[in-house]
């Protein structure tokens, strides 16, 4: 399993954090209950539930943030919800960066 290492900077401290690539099963968990409708003009429309979108981001973090050995750091969403929101916001930024790096490297193997 390949991991991407990022540096978490939080409250004056720096620590390495590790992300693994999402699997298809992970993606299925994230898109579950996402619905779109097609309007009369033929264009897709999606209602946005901001709480559900934030929960999807937290779920992605829970699924991909791992320790050096590849074991999940957070076993449940509840564990993430007990963290300071500023720390989670920083982790979410790093998670998105890692996701982009995995996607960018997919065509370069």
Rosetta blueprint (number, residue, H / E / L):
1 X L
2 X L
3 X E
4 X E
5 X E
6 X E
7 X E
8 X E
9 X E
10 X E
11 X L
12 X L
13 X E
14 X E
15 X E
16 X E
17 X E
18 X E
19 X E
20 X E
21 X L
22 X L
23 X L
24 X H
25 X H
26 X H
27 X H
28 X H
29 X H
30 X H
31 X H
32 X L
33 X L
34 X L
35 X L
36 X L
37 X E
38 X E
39 X L
40 X L
41 X L
42 X L
43 X L
44 X E
45 X E
46 X L
47 X L
48 X L
49 X L
50 X H
51 X H
52 X H
53 X H
54 X H
55 X H
56 X H
57 X H
58 X H
59 X H
60 X H
61 X H
62 X H
63 X H
64 X H
65 X E
66 X E
67 X L
68 X L
69 X L
70 X L
71 X L
72 X E
73 X L
74 X L
75 X L
76 X L
77 X H
78 X H
79 X H
80 X H
81 X H
82 X L
83 X L
84 X L
85 X H
86 X H
87 X H
88 X H
89 X H
90 X H
91 X H
92 X H
93 X H
94 X H
95 X H
96 X H
97 X H
98 X H
99 X H
100 X H
101 X H
102 X H
103 X H
104 X H
105 X H
106 X H
107 X L
108 X L
109 X L
